[in-house]
Amino acid sequence: MLCRSCFGVALAVLVWLTAASADGEGEAPSAHGAVAGERCRVIVSTDIGGSDSDDFQSMAHFLVYADTMDVEGLISSPPEGGRAAHIHEVLDAYEADYARLARSAKAYPLPGRLRTLVKQGAMDPAPAAGFGEATEGSRWIVERGRATDERPVYVLVWGSITDVAQAVHDAPDVKRRLRVYSIGSWNTAQDRSARNYLYEQHEDLWWIESDSTFRGMYVGGNQAGDLENRAFLDAHVRGHGALGRLLVEKRSAIKMGDTPSVLYLLAGVPGDPAGEHWGGRFVATGHGPQYWTDDPHPEWAEGRFNGAKTVSRWREPFLRDWQRRMERLAPADAAE
């Protein structure tokens, strides 16, 4: 029998699914993707522990959804102070919560398994050429790109794109398997040479470059009541297990600028960047056959952030889905 709070969340999910399907623009993104049971192979490349505290938030959120994807790599790719140890810090919280998560879904990967997937990537920007020496992280991208599994590997880049550039330079054959979703803007500025190398020398790389669309994670959309950035964490994340505690301690309001790369896989057709996704809708520029970036049309901008409304318009659905998942870690008295 559903507890009172679980029933309320389930009802809210049903309401937004119905509303999203009836918005006049075809089926809701959640008809496809990981929330619909379509599993993707995923590598996360992150500068967690470096200059962006919100990577801790994004990693905690990602791990709550780890049962819906085939996680194949967790790479520390700073610059500055981020290291693989910071990924392990979040895995410590995941391990503390694992038993409760696994009671809800058996597909959650074992903490020990995830620890074997943590790799240290580049600690410095690439030289002017855009590539330098191979790293543990870049070699792992090559290895997973050459695995016998014919499905593409989605590489979600939350920091500098250094290790992806190195992997593609060292093993161009892996491009046929890689699908890159990179959070650009400030991250690009940390290693512009690596980014420019990929852009100029590998036009056939499947690549979504989000320079401003990702801002829709925390700017715009429905922020009424408990959907506001700080209020949501206070109501639905704070006090919810070790992952919830860590997430709020690192940052007390939603920023999570890297999370749209995960949302993209959660809801929407992953192979169609021009379609609707919780993590944004992107446009081809003609640069190459498989390159997409922010929608420049003014009607999809949140202020000066092009494309941000293609994320923020789905704010209530993706936050309510996260709320439902965090109920797996709710305080004991909240489940009575």
NUZA-467451 format. One record per residue: residue in three letters; x negated, y, z negated of N, C-alpha, C in turn. Coordinates in steps of 0.05 Angstrom, whole numbers, always signed. Each point is the difference from the previous one (the first is absolute). Example, Ala and Ser with C-alpha at 12.3 -4.5 7.8 and 13.67 -1.06 7.14 Angstrom:
<pts>
Ala	-264	-114	-156	+18	+24	+0	-18	+24	+0
Ser	+7	+21	+14	-16	+24	-1	+15	+22	-14
</pts>
This chain:
<pts>
Met	-17	-24	+0	+17	+24	+0	-17	+25	+0
Leu	+6	+19	+17	-16	+24	+2	+3	+17	-26
Cys	-23	+11	-10	+2	+19	-21	+12	+26	+11
Arg	+9	+17	-19	+14	+24	+9	-18	+18	+17
Ser	-25	+4	-8	-18	+17	+16	-6	-12	+27
Cys	-3	-27	+1	-6	-13	+26	+24	+3	+19
Phe	+24	-3	-11	+24	+3	+16	+2	+28	+12
Gly	-7	+20	-17	+1	+27	+10	-20	+5	+23
Val	-24	-11	-3	-20	+3	+21	+9	-14	+25
Ala	+11	-24	-3	+9	-16	+24	+22	+15	+15
Leu	+18	+12	-16	+22	+16	+13	-11	+24	+15
Ala	-20	+13	-12	-12	+23	+13	-14	-8	+26
Val	-13	-23	-1	-14	-10	+25	+21	-5	+22
Leu	+23	-13	-8	+21	-5	+20	+10	+26	+12
Val	+4	+20	-17	+11	+25	+10	-19	+13	+20
Trp	-27	+1	-7	-17	+14	+20	-5	-17	+25
Leu	+1	-27	-3	-2	-16	+25	+23	+6	+19
Thr	+24	+2	-11	+24	+6	+16	-2	+28	+12
Ala	-8	+19	-16	-3	+28	+9	-21	+3	+22
Ala	-22	-14	-5	-22	+3	+20	+8	-13	+26
Ser	+16	-21	+0	+8	-12	+25	+21	+16	+14
Ala	+13	+18	-14	+22	+16	+12	-8	+29	+5
Asp	-26	+5	+2	-9	+28	+4	+0	+9	+29
Gly	+11	-18	+17	+2	+7	+28	-24	-4	+17
Glu	-21	-13	-12	-24	-4	+15	-8	-29	+1
Gly	+20	-18	+2	-6	-28	+3	-4	-13	-27
Glu	-11	-25	+0	-3	-15	-24	-21	+13	-19
Ala	+3	-5	-25	-19	+11	-20	-27	-14	+3
Pro	-22	+15	-7	-26	-12	+2	-2	-26	-16
Ser	+15	-2	-22	-2	-23	-18	+11	-26	+12
Ala	+11	+2	+25	+8	-25	+14	-24	-15	+9
His	-24	+12	+0	-25	-13	+8	-21	+7	-20
Gly	-23	-14	+2	-22	+5	-18	-1	-18	-24
Ala	-18	+6	-18	-4	-18	-23	+24	-3	-18
Val	+16	+22	-3	+24	-3	-17	+20	-19	+12
Ala	-2	-4	+26	+18	-19	+14	-12	-27	+3
Gly	-23	-5	-12	-13	-26	+0	-20	-4	+22
Glu	-7	+21	+15	-20	-3	+22	-27	+7	-11
Arg	-17	-21	-3	-26	+3	-13	-21	+10	+19
Cys	-17	+18	-10	-23	+10	+16	-26	-7	-15
Arg	-21	-3	+15	-27	-1	-11	-10	+28	-5
Val	-11	+5	-24	-6	+28	-8	-28	+1	-13
Ile	-15	+20	+8	-24	+9	-14	+4	+29	-8
Val	-7	+6	-25	+1	+28	-10	-29	+10	-3
Ser	-6	+22	+12	-26	+14	-3	+5	+26	-15
Thr	-11	+3	-24	+8	+22	-17	-24	+14	-13
Asp	+3	+26	-5	-20	+15	-15	+8	+3	-29
Ile	+15	-20	-10	+9	+0	-28	-23	+5	-19
Gly	+5	+17	-19	-21	+7	-20	-19	+22	+9
Gly	+4	+9	+25	-16	+21	+10	+12	+27	-6
Ser	+9	+14	+21	+11	+27	-4	+31	+0	-2
Asp	+13	-22	+6	+29	+0	+0	+11	-18	-21
Ser	+12	+11	-21	+12	-16	-21	+25	-15	+10
Asp	+12	+10	+22	+24	-12	+9	-5	-28	+13
Asp	-25	-7	+6	-5	-26	+9	+6	-21	-21
Phe	-3	+6	-25	+7	-18	-22	+31	-5	+1
Gln	+15	+22	+5	+29	-3	+2	+7	-18	+24
Ser	-13	+5	+23	+7	-15	+24	-8	-30	-3
Met	-22	-5	-14	-9	-28	-3	+19	-15	-19
Ala	+9	+14	-22	+19	-13	-18	+26	-6	+15
His	+10	+19	+15	+24	-4	+16	-3	-23	+19
Phe	-23	-1	+14	-6	-21	+20	+1	-27	-14
Leu	-11	-3	-23	-1	-26	-13	+27	-9	-10
Val	+18	+18	-6	+28	-8	-7	+13	-13	+25
Tyr	-9	+7	+24	+11	-12	+24	-18	-22	+12
Ala	-20	-9	-15	-20	-19	+10	+12	-27	+7
Asp	+24	-5	-10	+13	-26	+7	+13	+1	+28
Thr	+2	+23	+12	+13	+2	+26	-20	+1	+24
Met	-26	+0	-6	-20	+2	+21	-22	-21	-5
Asp	-16	-5	+20	-23	-17	-3	-24	+18	-3
Val	-8	+5	-25	-22	+19	-6	-26	-14	+7
Glu	-16	+12	+17	-25	-13	+9	-25	+16	-6
Gly	+3	+24	-12	-24	+15	-7	+7	+25	-16
Leu	-17	+6	-19	+2	+25	-16	-28	+12	+0
Ile	-4	+20	+17	-26	+10	+5	-4	+28	-12
Ser	-21	+4	-16	-7	+26	-10	-16	+15	+21
Ser	+12	+21	+11	-14	+15	+21	+3	+30	-7
Pro	-17	+9	-20	+1	+28	-8	-10	+18	+23
Pro	-4	+25	-3	-25	+9	-12	+3	+6	-30
Glu	-21	+13	-10	-1	+10	-28	+1	-24	-19
Gly	+16	+2	-22	-4	-18	-22	+15	-26	+0
Gly	+17	-5	+20	+16	-24	+0	-17	-25	+4
Arg	+7	-21	-15	-15	-26	+2	+20	-23	-2
Ala	-9	-24	+7	+17	-23	-2	+10	-4	-29
Ala	-15	+9	-19	+8	-3	-28	+27	+13	-5
His	+6	+21	+15	+26	+14	-4	+23	-16	+11
Ile	-5	-16	+20	+21	-18	+10	+5	-22	-22
His	-22	-9	-12	+3	-20	-21	+15	+11	-24
Glu	-3	+26	-5	+15	+12	-22	+30	-3	+4
Val	+9	+4	+25	+29	-4	+5	+7	-30	+0
Leu	-18	-17	+9	+5	-29	-2	+1	-9	-29
Asp	-13	+13	-18	+3	-7	-28	+29	+4	-9
Ala	+12	+23	+8	+28	+5	-6	+18	-21	+13
Tyr	-6	-6	+25	+16	-20	+15	-2	-27	-15
Glu	-24	-7	-9	-3	-26	-14	+17	+0	-25
Ala	+0	+22	-15	+16	+2	-24	+30	-4	+6
Asp	+9	+9	+23	+28	-2	+7	+7	-24	+17
Tyr	-20	-16	+7	+4	-21	+20	+22	-19	-8
Ala	-1	-10	-25	+20	-20	-8	+28	+10	+4
Arg	+5	+25	-7	+27	+11	+3	+7	+4	+29
Leu	-18	+9	+16	+5	+3	+29	+6	-27	+13
Ala	-17	-20	-7	+3	-27	+12	+26	-13	-7
Arg	+12	+7	-23	+26	-11	-6	+22	+10	+19
Ser	-5	+23	+12	+19	+11	+19	-4	-9	+28
Ala	-26	-5	+7	-6	-9	+27	-26	-16	-1
Lys	+1	-25	+9	-23	-18	-2	-22	+8	+20
Ala	+7	+17	+19	-20	+6	+21	-21	+20	-9
Tyr	+2	+11	-24	-20	+19	-10	-27	-15	+0
Pro	-21	+11	+12	-26	-13	+0	-12	-1	-28
Leu	-15	-20	-5	-14	-3	-26	-20	+23	-3
Pro	-2	+11	-24	-20	+22	-4	-28	-8	+8
Gly	-8	-25	-6	-26	-9	+7	-4	+0	+30
Arg	+20	-7	+15	-1	+0	+29	-5	+28	+10
Leu	+15	+19	-10	-3	+28	+8	-28	+10	-6
Arg	-11	-8	-22	-27	+9	-7	-21	-9	+20
Thr	+4	-23	+12	-19	-10	+20	+2	+17	+26
Leu	+21	+15	+3	+4	+16	+24	-11	+29	-3
Val	-10	+7	-24	-11	+27	-4	-28	+1	+11
Lys	-5	+19	+17	-26	+4	+13	-9	+29	-2
Gln	-26	+3	-4	-10	+27	+0	-7	+9	+28
Gly	+11	+22	+8	-6	+11	+26	-21	+22	-1
Ala	+0	+17	+20	-19	+22	+2	+3	+19	-23
Met	-23	+9	-11	+0	+19	-21	-7	+28	+9
Asp	-8	+2	+25	-8	+25	+12	+13	+3	+28
Pro	+4	+24	+9	+11	+4	+27	-19	-12	+21
Ala	+11	-6	+23	-17	-10	+22	-18	+22	+11
Pro	-23	-7	+11	-16	+20	+14	+14	+11	+24
Ala	-12	+19	+14	+13	+14	+21	+11	-18	+22
Ala	-13	-23	+4	+10	-19	+21	+27	-12	-7
Gly	+7	+1	-25	+26	-11	-8	-2	-28	-11
Phe	-23	-12	-1	-5	-27	-11	-28	-1	-10
Gly	-5	-19	-18	-27	-3	-11	-5	-29	-5
Glu	-2	-7	-26	-5	-28	-8	+26	-14	-9
Ala	+1	-25	+5	+24	-16	-8	+1	+0	-31
Thr	+24	-2	-10	+5	-2	-29	+16	-25	-5
Glu	+2	-7	-26	+17	-23	-7	+28	+5	+10
Gly	+10	+25	-2	+26	+6	+10	+4	-3	+30
Ser	-19	+11	+15	+2	-1	+29	-2	-29	+10
Arg	-18	-15	-13	-3	-28	+8	+26	-16	-6
Trp	+14	+7	-21	+24	-14	-7	+22	+7	+20
Ile	+1	+24	+10	+20	+7	+20	-5	-16	+26
Val	-26	-3	+7	-6	-17	+23	+8	-29	-5
Glu	-6	-10	-23	+7	-28	-6	+30	-5	+2
Arg	+16	+18	-12	+29	-4	+1	+10	+5	+28
Gly	-12	+18	+15	+8	+4	+28	-5	-23	+18
Arg	-19	-17	-8	-7	-23	+16	+12	-26	-11
Ala	+16	+2	-21	+13	-24	-11	+18	-13	+20
Thr	+6	-25	-5	+16	-16	+19	+29	+9	+1
Asp	+9	+14	-21	+28	+10	+0	+3	+20	+23
Glu	+19	-5	+17	+4	+17	+24	+15	+26	-6
Arg	+11	+2	-23	+14	+25	-7	-19	+23	-2
Pro	+8	+24	+7	-18	+23	-4	-5	+5	-29
Val	-23	+14	-6	-7	+8	-27	+5	+30	-2
Tyr	+18	+8	-18	+5	+28	-4	-21	+11	-20
Val	-16	+19	+8	-20	+12	-17	+11	+27	-9
Leu	+6	+3	-25	+11	+25	-11	-23	+16	-12
Val	-6	+22	+12	-23	+16	-7	+9	+23	-18
Trp	-8	-1	-25	+8	+21	-20	-23	+19	-7
Gly	-22	-4	+13	-24	+16	-6	-14	+6	+27
Ser	-26	+0	-1	-15	+4	+25	+2	-25	+17
Ile	-2	+4	+26	+4	-22	+18	-26	-13	+8
Thr	-21	+4	-17	-27	-9	+6	-2	-29	+5
Asp	+12	-17	-16	-3	-29	+3	+14	-11	+24
Val	+22	+13	+8	+14	-8	+24	-17	+6	+24
Ala	-12	+24	+1	-18	+7	+22	-23	-19	+2
Gln	-12	-6	-23	-23	-19	+1	+8	-27	+10
Ala	+23	-10	-9	+9	-26	+9	+5	-1	+30
Val	+13	+21	+10	+6	+1	+29	-26	+3	+16
His	-19	+15	-10	-26	+2	+14	-14	-27	+1
Asp	+0	-14	-23	-15	-25	-2	+13	-23	+15
Ala	+27	+1	+2	+15	-22	+11	+24	+11	+16
Pro	-5	+12	+23	+22	+11	+16	+23	-20	+6
Asp	-7	-25	-1	+21	-20	+7	+22	-1	-21
Val	-4	+10	-24	+21	-1	-21	+22	+21	+6
Lys	-5	+19	+18	+20	+20	+6	+27	-12	+8
Arg	-1	-23	+13	+25	-12	+10	+18	-9	-23
Arg	-12	-4	-24	+15	-8	-23	+6	+22	-20
Leu	-16	+22	+1	+4	+21	-20	+22	+19	+7
Arg	+15	+7	-21	+20	+22	+3	-5	+19	-24
Val	-10	+23	+7	-9	+19	-21	+21	+22	-4
Tyr	+7	+4	-26	+17	+23	-8	-18	+16	-19
Ser	-9	+23	+8	-18	+16	-16	+14	+25	-10
Ile	-5	+6	-25	+9	+26	-12	-23	+19	+5
Gly	+5	+20	+17	-22	+18	+9	-3	+24	-18
Ser	+2	+24	+12	-2	+25	-14	-26	+1	-16
Trp	+2	+3	-27	-24	+2	-17	-18	-24	+3
Asn	+12	-25	+3	-16	-24	+3	-18	+2	+25
Thr	+11	+9	+21	-16	+3	+25	-24	+18	-5
Ala	+4	+22	-14	-21	+19	-5	-23	-13	-16
Gln	+4	-22	-14	-21	-12	-15	-19	-16	+17
Asp	+9	-8	+24	-18	-13	+19	+10	+4	+28
Arg	-3	+24	+10	+10	+7	+26	-15	-15	+22
Ser	-25	-6	-4	-15	-14	+21	+12	-27	+6
Ala	+7	-15	-22	+12	-27	+4	+26	+2	+15
Arg	+16	+20	-8	+26	+4	+13	-3	+7	+29
Asn	-18	+19	+6	-4	+8	+27	-11	-22	+18
Tyr	-17	-17	-12	-11	-23	+15	+22	-18	+9
Leu	+19	-6	-18	+22	-17	+8	+18	+13	+21
Tyr	+5	+26	-4	+18	+14	+17	-12	+3	+28
Glu	-25	+5	+2	-13	+6	+26	-10	-25	+14
Gln	-8	-20	-15	-13	-24	+13	+18	-24	+0
His	+22	+0	-14	+17	-24	-1	+30	+8	+4
Glu	+5	+10	+23	+27	+9	+6	+21	-22	+0
Asp	-10	-25	+3	+19	-23	+1	+6	-11	-28
Leu	-11	+12	-21	+7	-8	-27	+29	+6	-7
Trp	+14	-19	-11	+28	+5	-10	-3	+16	-25
Trp	+11	+25	+0	-6	+18	-22	+22	+20	-3
Ile	+11	+1	-25	+17	+22	-9	-17	+18	-17
Glu	-2	+25	+9	-15	+20	-16	+20	+20	-12
Ser	+4	-2	-25	+20	+17	-14	-15	+23	-14
Asp	+1	+24	+12	-13	+23	-11	+18	+17	-18
Ser	+26	-3	+4	+19	+16	-16	+26	-15	-6
Thr	+7	-20	+16	+24	-15	-5	+2	-11	-28
Phe	-23	-9	-10	-1	-12	-27	+10	+19	-22
Arg	+0	+26	+5	+8	+19	-21	+30	-4	-7
Gly	+15	-13	+18	+28	-5	-6	+4	-19	-24
Met	-22	-12	-10	+2	-16	-24	+8	+16	-24
Tyr	-9	+25	-1	+5	+16	-24	+10	+28	+5
Val	+3	+6	+26	+11	+27	+8	+26	-5	+15
Gly	+22	+14	-9	+25	-2	+14	+16	-24	-7
Gly	+21	-5	+15	+18	-22	-5	+18	+5	-24
Asn	+14	-21	-8	+19	+2	-23	-16	-1	-26
Gln	-3	+22	-14	-14	+1	-25	+19	+8	-23
Ala	+25	-6	+3	+19	+6	-21	-1	-20	-23
Gly	+4	+10	-24	+1	-18	-23	-25	-16	-4
Asp	+4	-27	-3	-23	-17	-5	-17	-6	+24
Leu	+7	+12	+23	-16	-3	+24	-22	+21	+3
Glu	-1	+19	-19	-21	+20	+0	-26	-14	-7
Asn	-23	+11	+9	-26	-14	-2	-7	-8	-28
Arg	+3	+18	-19	-7	-6	-28	+22	-16	-13
Ala	+25	+7	+5	+23	-13	-13	+1	-29	+8
Phe	-7	-7	+25	+2	-28	+8	-20	-17	-16
Leu	-24	+10	-3	-20	-16	-15	+9	-2	-29
Asp	+10	+21	-11	+9	-1	-28	+22	-20	-4
Ala	+19	-1	+19	+23	-17	-4	-5	-29	+8
His	-17	-5	+20	+0	-27	+12	-28	-13	+1
Val	-21	+14	-8	-27	-11	+1	-13	+1	-28
Arg	+1	+22	-13	-11	+2	-27	+11	-21	-19
Gly	-18	-14	-13	+8	-21	-18	+7	-27	+13
His	-4	-1	+26	+6	-25	+15	-26	-15	+6
Gly	-9	-15	-20	-23	-17	+3	-26	+16	+1
Ala	-22	-16	+3	-26	+13	+1	-4	+16	+26
Leu	+12	-10	+22	-2	+15	+25	+14	+27	-2
Gly	+24	+0	-12	+14	+25	-4	-15	+19	-18
Arg	-12	-11	-21	-15	+17	-19	-24	+13	+14
Leu	-15	-17	+15	-23	+11	+14	+7	+21	+20
Leu	+21	-5	+15	+9	+18	+21	+6	+28	-11
Val	+15	+0	-22	+8	+26	-12	-24	+14	-14
Glu	-18	-16	-12	-23	+11	-13	-18	+14	+20
Lys	-2	-11	+24	-18	+11	+20	+11	+26	+12
Arg	+27	+1	+2	+13	+23	+11	+29	-1	-9
Ser	+10	+21	-12	+27	-1	-13	+23	+7	+19
Ala	-5	+6	+25	+21	+4	+20	-8	-13	+26
Ile	+20	-7	+16	-6	-13	+26	-17	+18	+18
Lys	-23	-10	+8	-15	+11	+22	-2	-22	+21
Met	-17	-20	-6	+0	-25	+15	-1	+5	+30
Gly	-18	+19	+9	-1	+7	+28	-8	-23	+18
Asp	-12	-21	-11	-7	-23	+17	+22	-20	+3
Thr	+19	+1	-18	+22	-20	+0	+16	-2	+25
Pro	+4	+21	+16	+15	-3	+25	-12	-22	+19
Ser	-26	-5	-2	-11	-22	+16	+12	-27	-9
Val	+6	-3	-25	+13	-24	-10	+29	+0	+7
Leu	+13	+23	-4	+29	+2	+7	+5	-7	+29
Tyr	-19	+7	+17	+2	-6	+29	+4	-30	+4
Leu	-15	-16	-15	+3	-29	+3	+24	-11	-15
Leu	+9	+14	-21	+23	-10	-15	+25	+1	+15
Ala	+5	+21	+16	+26	+3	+13	-5	+13	+28
Gly	+8	-14	+20	-4	+8	+28	-15	-22	+15
Val	+0	+2	+27	-14	-20	+16	-29	+8	+1
Pro	-18	-15	-12	-28	+8	-2	-14	+6	+27
Gly	+8	-14	+20	-13	+3	+26	+10	+24	+16
Asp	+19	+15	-11	+13	+22	+15	-3	+26	-15
Pro	-23	+14	+2	-4	+25	-15	+20	+22	+7
Ala	+12	-1	+24	+19	+20	+8	+28	-5	-11
Gly	+4	-23	-13	+25	-6	-12	+2	+11	-29
Glu	+24	-4	-12	+4	+10	-27	-13	-19	-20
His	-15	+12	-19	-12	-15	-22	+2	+17	-25
Trp	+1	-13	-23	-2	+16	-25	-26	+16	+0
Gly	-21	-10	+12	-26	+13	+0	-4	+19	+23
Gly	+21	+8	+15	-3	+19	+21	+5	-10	+27
Arg	+5	+19	+18	+3	-6	+29	-20	+18	+15
Phe	-14	-12	+19	-22	+13	+12	+3	+2	+31
Val	-16	+18	+12	+2	+5	+28	-27	-6	+14
Ala	+2	-10	+24	-23	-4	+17	-9	+26	+12
Thr	-25	+4	+3	-11	+25	+11	-12	-3	+28
Gly	-2	-25	+9	-14	-4	+26	-30	-4	-3
His	-10	+3	-25	-28	-3	-4	-10	-28	+7
Gly	+16	-20	-7	-6	-27	+7	+26	-16	+0
Pro	-1	-25	+8	+24	-16	+2	+12	-8	-27
Gln	-16	+3	-22	+10	-9	-26	-8	+19	-22
Tyr	+5	+26	+5	-6	+20	-20	+24	+17	-4
Trp	+8	+4	-26	+23	+16	-8	-8	+18	-23
Thr	+14	+23	-1	-5	+18	-22	+26	+15	-7
Asp	-3	+22	-16	+24	+14	-11	+17	+12	+22
Asp	+27	-2	-4	+19	+12	+18	-2	+30	-2
Pro	-6	+15	+22	-3	+29	-2	+25	+16	+2
His	+23	-13	+4	+25	+15	+4	+8	+13	-27
Pro	+7	+25	+1	+6	+15	-25	+22	-12	-17
Glu	+19	-13	+12	+22	-11	-16	-9	-23	-18
Trp	-23	-11	+4	-10	-22	-16	-22	+9	-19
Ala	-5	+26	-2	-20	+11	-19	+13	+6	-27
Glu	-16	-4	-21	+7	+10	-27	-19	+24	-4
Gly	+11	+24	+4	-18	+24	-1	-21	-2	+22
Arg	-25	+1	-8	-22	-1	+20	-9	-29	+6
Phe	+13	-20	-11	-9	-27	+3	+15	-15	+22
Asn	-12	-1	+23	+13	-14	+23	+6	-29	-7
Gly	+24	-8	+8	+8	-28	-3	+8	-9	-27
Ala	-3	+17	-20	+5	-8	-28	+29	-9	-5
Lys	+18	+12	+15	+28	-8	-4	+6	-28	+9
Thr	-17	-12	+17	+4	-27	+9	-6	-20	-23
Val	-12	+10	-22	-3	-15	-25	+20	+9	-20
Ser	+2	+26	-5	+16	+11	-22	+30	-7	+4
Arg	+9	-3	+25	+28	-7	+4	+8	-27	-12
Trp	-20	-17	-4	+5	-26	-12	-8	-1	-30
Arg	-3	+23	-12	-10	+1	-28	+18	-16	-19
Glu	+26	+4	+2	+17	-15	-19	-2	-30	+5
Pro	+2	-10	+24	-2	-29	+4	-27	-11	-11
Phe	-22	+12	+7	-25	-13	-9	-5	+4	-30
Leu	+9	+21	-12	-3	+3	-29	+19	-19	-15
Arg	+25	-3	+10	+18	-19	-13	-10	-29	+2
Asp	-12	-6	+23	-11	-27	+2	-23	-5	-20
Trp	-17	+20	-2	-22	-1	-20	+12	-2	-28
Gln	+20	+16	-6	+13	-1	-26	+10	-29	-6
Arg	+12	-12	+20	+10	-28	-4	-24	-19	-7
Arg	-22	+4	+13	-23	-17	-5	-12	+5	-27
Met	-1	+25	-8	-11	+6	-27	+17	-11	-22
Glu	+25	-6	+6	+17	-13	-21	-12	-27	-8
Arg	-17	-12	+17	-13	-25	-8	-18	+4	-24
Leu	-9	+25	-4	-18	+6	-22	+13	+19	-21
Ala	+26	+1	+1	+14	+18	-18	-4	-8	-29
Pro	+0	+19	-19	-2	-7	-28	+22	-19	-8
Ala	-6	-17	-18	+19	-22	-8	+28	+11	-7
Asp	+0	+22	-15	+26	+10	-10	+17	+12	+23
Ala	-13	+7	+23	+15	+11	+23	+14	-21	+16
Ala	-8	-25	-4	+12	-22	+15	+23	-13	-15
Glu	+6	+9	-24	+22	-12	-15	+27	+9	+9
</pts>
